[in-house]
Amino acid sequence: MRKYAPLIFHHLLKVDGITINDFIASLDPMTNFKQIANSFASGGRSANPILFTHDRKYLIKTVSKDEKDTFIKMLPEFHRRMVNDKSLLCRMYGIFRVKIE
C-alpha cells in the first residue's frame, strides 16, 4: 500500500476533527470485504467502482492513474481551500495505491 501526500491529508483529518485511528478503522479491509466484493461484482458500466465504507462514514472511489496525477497536481490549492475557505468541494482525506499480489 502506498499513501500519497500523507502529511497534507493527515492535516485535513485533524482540521476536521477526525482521529487517524477512527479513519483507519473505517477503511479496514476485513470489515469492508463485503462492500469491496459487491462493488466489483455489480458489473456496472464504470471500470472504477465507488463504495461506502462499512460504517457509511466515507466514500471510496477508485481512480485511474491520470486522475490521481491530476489531483495530486491540484492538491496544494485543494488543501488551501479546505483549510482557509468555506468550500463546497467534497472533502478528501487520502489517496492510496493498493496492490494485491
FIKOLZA-1660 file (N, C-alpha, C; in steps of 0.1 Angstrom, whole numbers, plus 5000, padded with zeros to 4 digits):
% residues 101
   i   px   py   pz ch aa at
   1 5009 4988 5000  A  M  N
   1 5000 5000 5000  A  M CA
   1 5009 5012 5000  A  M  C
   2 5005 5022 4992  A  R  N
   2 5012 5035 4992  A  R CA
   2 5003 5046 4995  A  R  C
   3 5007 5055 5003  A  K  N
   3 4999 5067 5006  A  K CA
   3 5006 5079 4999  A  K  C
   4 4998 5087 4993  A  Y  N
   4 5002 5099 4986  A  Y CA
   4 5000 5111 4995  A  Y  C
   5 5009 5120 4996  A  A  N
   5 5008 5132 5004  A  A CA
   5 5002 5130 5018  A  A  C
   6 5008 5121 5026  A  P  N
   6 5002 5118 5039  A  P CA
   6 5001 5130 5048  A  P  C
   7 5011 5138 5048  A  L  N
   7 5011 5150 5057  A  L CA
   7 5000 5159 5055  A  L  C
   8 4997 5162 5042  A  I  N
   8 4986 5171 5038  A  I CA
   8 4973 5164 5043  A  I  C
   9 4971 5151 5040  A  F  N
   9 4958 5145 5043  A  F CA
   9 4956 5143 5058  A  F  C
  10 4967 5141 5065  A  H  N
  10 4966 5140 5080  A  H CA
  10 4962 5153 5086  A  H  C
  11 4967 5164 5080  A  H  N
  11 4963 5177 5084  A  H CA
  11 4949 5180 5082  A  H  C
  12 4943 5176 5070  A  L  N
  12 4929 5178 5068  A  L CA
  12 4921 5170 5078  A  L  C
  13 4925 5158 5081  A  L  N
  13 4918 5150 5091  A  L CA
  13 4917 5157 5104  A  L  C
  14 4929 5163 5108  A  K  N
  14 4930 5170 5121  A  K CA
  14 4921 5182 5121  A  K  C
  15 4921 5190 5110  A  V  N
  15 4913 5202 5108  A  V CA
  15 4898 5198 5110  A  V  C
  16 4894 5187 5105  A  D  N
  16 4880 5183 5106  A  D CA
  16 4877 5175 5118  A  D  C
  17 4886 5173 5127  A  G  N
  17 4884 5167 5140  A  G CA
  17 4882 5151 5139  A  G  C
  18 4889 5145 5129  A  I  N
  18 4888 5131 5127  A  I CA
  18 4902 5125 5131  A  I  C
  19 4901 5115 5141  A  T  N
  19 4913 5109 5145  A  T CA
  19 4918 5099 5135  A  T  C
  20 4931 5097 5134  A  I  N
  20 4937 5088 5124  A  I CA
  20 4932 5074 5127  A  I  C
  21 4930 5070 5140  A  N  N
  21 4926 5057 5144  A  N CA
  21 4912 5054 5139  A  N  C
  22 4903 5064 5141  A  D  N
  22 4889 5063 5136  A  D CA
  22 4889 5061 5120  A  D  C
  23 4897 5069 5114  A  F  N
  23 4897 5069 5099  A  F CA
  23 4902 5055 5094  A  F  C
  24 4913 5050 5101  A  I  N
  24 4918 5037 5097  A  I CA
  24 4908 5026 5100  A  I  C
  25 4901 5027 5111  A  A  N
  25 4891 5017 5114  A  A CA
  25 4880 5016 5104  A  A  C
  26 4876 5028 5098  A  S  N
  26 4866 5028 5088  A  S CA
  26 4871 5022 5075  A  S  C
  27 4884 5023 5072  A  L  N
  27 4889 5017 5060  A  L CA
  27 4894 5003 5061  A  L  C
  28 4893 4997 5072  A  D  N
  28 4898 4983 5074  A  D CA
  28 4893 4974 5064  A  D  C
  29 4902 4967 5056  A  P  N
  29 4898 4958 5045  A  P CA
  29 4889 4947 5050  A  P  C
  30 4892 4941 5061  A  M  N
  30 4884 4929 5065  A  M CA
  30 4869 4933 5069  A  M  C
  31 4867 4945 5075  A  T  N
  31 4853 4949 5078  A  T CA
  31 4846 4955 5066  A  T  C
  32 4854 4958 5055  A  N  N
  32 4848 4963 5043  A  N CA
  32 4848 4952 5032  A  N  C
  33 4851 4940 5035  A  F  N
  33 4852 4930 5025  A  F CA
  33 4839 4928 5016  A  F  C
  34 4828 4928 5023  A  K  N
  34 4815 4927 5016  A  K CA
  34 4813 4938 5006  A  K  C
  35 4815 4950 5011  A  Q  N
  35 4813 4962 5002  A  Q CA
  35 4823 4962 4990  A  Q  C
  36 4835 4958 4992  A  I  N
  36 4845 4957 4982  A  I CA
  36 4841 4946 4972  A  I  C
  37 4837 4934 4976  A  A  N
  37 4833 4924 4967  A  A CA
  37 4821 4927 4959  A  A  C
  38 4811 4934 4966  A  N  N
  38 4799 4938 4958  A  N CA
  38 4802 4948 4948  A  N  C
  39 4811 4958 4951  A  S  N
  39 4813 4968 4941  A  S CA
  39 4820 4963 4929  A  S  C
  40 4828 4953 4930  A  F  N
  40 4835 4948 4918  A  F CA
  40 4826 4937 4911  A  F  C
  41 4816 4931 4918  A  A  N
  41 4807 4921 4912  A  A CA
  41 4795 4927 4906  A  A  C
  42 4792 4940 4908  A  S  N
  42 4780 4946 4903  A  S CA
  42 4779 4947 4888  A  S  C
  43 4790 4947 4881  A  G  N
  43 4790 4947 4867  A  G CA
  43 4785 4960 4861  A  G  C
  44 4788 4971 4868  A  G  N
  44 4783 4984 4862  A  G CA
  44 4792 4989 4850  A  G  C
  45 4788 5000 4845  A  R  N
  45 4795 5005 4833  A  R CA
  45 4809 5010 4836  A  R  C
  46 4811 5015 4847  A  S  N
  46 4824 5020 4851  A  S CA
  46 4834 5009 4855  A  S  C
  47 4846 5011 4850  A  A  N
  47 4857 5002 4855  A  A CA
  47 4862 5007 4868  A  A  C
  48 4858 5018 4874  A  N  N
  48 4862 5024 4886  A  N CA
  48 4851 5024 4896  A  N  C
  49 4849 5013 4904  A  P  N
  49 4838 5013 4913  A  P CA
  49 4839 5023 4924  A  P  C
  50 4827 5026 4930  A  I  N
  50 4825 5035 4941  A  I CA
  50 4818 5028 4952  A  I  C
  51 4823 5029 4964  A  L  N
  51 4816 5022 4975  A  L CA
  51 4817 5030 4988  A  L  C
  52 4808 5028 4997  A  F  N
  52 4808 5033 5010  A  F CA
  52 4816 5024 5020  A  F  C
  53 4822 5029 5030  A  T  N
  53 4828 5021 5040  A  T CA
  53 4817 5014 5048  A  T  C
  54 4821 5003 5055  A  H  N
  54 4811 4995 5062  A  H CA
  54 4803 5004 5072  A  H  C
  55 4809 5014 5077  A  D  N
  55 4802 5023 5087  A  D CA
  55 4795 5035 5080  A  D  C
  56 4796 5036 5067  A  R  N
  56 4790 5046 5059  A  R CA
  56 4795 5060 5062  A  R  C
  57 4807 5061 5068  A  K  N
  57 4813 5074 5070  A  K CA
  57 4820 5080 5058  A  K  C
  58 4825 5071 5050  A  Y  N
  58 4834 5076 5039  A  Y CA
  58 4830 5069 5026  A  Y  C
  59 4832 5076 5015  A  L  N
  59 4830 5070 5002  A  L CA
  59 4844 5068 4996  A  L  C
  60 4845 5056 4990  A  I  N
  60 4858 5052 4984  A  I CA
  60 4856 5051 4969  A  I  C
  61 4864 5058 4961  A  K  N
  61 4863 5058 4947  A  K CA
  61 4876 5054 4941  A  K  C
  62 4876 5044 4933  A  T  N
  62 4888 5040 4926  A  T CA
  62 4890 5050 4914  A  T  C
  63 4902 5054 4911  A  V  N
  63 4905 5063 4900  A  V CA
  63 4917 5058 4892  A  V  C
  64 4917 5063 4880  A  S  N
  64 4928 5060 4871  A  S CA
  64 4941 5067 4875  A  S  C
  65 4952 5063 4869  A  K  N
  65 4965 5069 4872  A  K CA
  65 4964 5084 4868  A  K  C
  66 4958 5087 4856  A  D  N
  66 4957 5101 4852  A  D CA
  66 4949 5109 4862  A  D  C
  67 4938 5104 4867  A  E  N
  67 4930 5111 4876  A  E CA
  67 4938 5114 4889  A  E  C
  68 4945 5104 4894  A  K  N
  68 4954 5105 4906  A  K CA
  68 4964 5116 4903  A  K  C
  69 4971 5115 4892  A  D  N
  69 4982 5125 4889  A  D CA
  69 4976 5139 4888  A  D  C
  70 4965 5141 4882  A  T  N
  70 4958 5154 4881  A  T CA
  70 4955 5160 4895  A  T  C
  71 4949 5151 4903  A  F  N
  71 4945 5156 4916  A  F CA
  71 4957 5160 4925  A  F  C
  72 4968 5152 4924  A  I  N
  72 4980 5155 4931  A  I CA
  72 4986 5168 4927  A  I  C
  73 4985 5172 4915  A  K  N
  73 4989 5185 4910  A  K CA
  73 4981 5196 4916  A  K  C
  74 4968 5193 4918  A  M  N
  74 4959 5203 4924  A  M CA
  74 4959 5203 4939  A  M  C
  75 4966 5194 4945  A  L  N
  75 4965 5192 4960  A  L CA
  75 4968 5204 4968  A  L  C
  76 4979 5212 4965  A  P  N
  76 4982 5223 4973  A  P CA
  76 4971 5234 4973  A  P  C
  77 4964 5236 4962  A  E  N
  77 4953 5246 4962  A  E CA
  77 4941 5240 4969  A  E  C
  78 4938 5227 4967  A  F  N
  78 4927 5220 4974  A  F CA
  78 4929 5221 4989  A  F  C
  79 4941 5218 4994  A  H  N
  79 4944 5219 5008  A  H CA
  79 4942 5233 5013  A  H  C
  80 4946 5243 5006  A  R  N
  80 4944 5257 5010  A  R CA
  80 4929 5260 5011  A  R  C
  81 4922 5256 5001  A  R  N
  81 4907 5259 5002  A  R CA
  81 4900 5252 5013  A  R  C
  82 4904 5239 5016  A  M  N
  82 4898 5232 5027  A  M CA
  82 4901 5238 5040  A  M  C
  83 4913 5243 5042  A  V  N
  83 4917 5249 5055  A  V CA
  83 4912 5263 5057  A  V  C
  84 4913 5271 5046  A  N  N
  84 4910 5286 5047  A  N CA
  84 4897 5291 5043  A  N  C
  85 4890 5283 5034  A  D  N
  85 4877 5288 5029  A  D CA
  85 4866 5279 5033  A  D  C
  86 4854 5284 5032  A  K  N
  86 4842 5276 5034  A  K CA
  86 4838 5270 5021  A  K  C
  87 4845 5260 5017  A  S  N
  87 4844 5254 5004  A  S CA
  87 4832 5244 5003  A  S  C
  88 4826 5244 4991  A  L  N
  88 4816 5233 4989  A  L CA
  88 4822 5221 4982  A  L  C
  89 4835 5221 4980  A  L  N
  89 4841 5210 4974  A  L CA
  89 4840 5198 4984  A  L  C
  90 4840 5186 4978  A  C  N
  90 4839 5173 4985  A  C CA
  90 4852 5172 4994  A  C  C
  91 4851 5168 5006  A  R  N
  91 4863 5166 5015  A  R CA
  91 4869 5153 5011  A  R  C
  92 4883 5154 5009  A  M  N
  92 4890 5142 5006  A  M CA
  92 4901 5140 5017  A  M  C
  93 4903 5128 5021  A  Y  N
  93 4912 5125 5032  A  Y CA
  93 4923 5116 5029  A  Y  C
  94 4925 5112 5016  A  G  N
  94 4936 5104 5012  A  G CA
  94 4935 5099 4998  A  G  C
  95 4947 5096 4993  A  I  N
  95 4949 5089 4980  A  I CA
  95 4958 5078 4983  A  I  C
  96 4954 5066 4980  A  F  N
  96 4961 5054 4983  A  F CA
  96 4963 5045 4970  A  F  C
  97 4973 5038 4970  A  R  N
  97 4975 5028 4959  A  R CA
  97 4976 5015 4967  A  R  C
  98 4967 5006 4963  A  V  N
  98 4967 4993 4970  A  V CA
  98 4970 4982 4959  A  V  C
  99 4981 4975 4961  A  K  N
  99 4985 4964 4952  A  K CA
  99 4983 4951 4959  A  K  C
 100 4975 4942 4953  A  I  N
 100 4973 4929 4959  A  I CA
 100 4981 4919 4950  A  I  C
 101 4989 4911 4957  A  E  N
 101 4997 4901 4949  A  E CA
 101 4989 4888 4948  A  E  C
% end
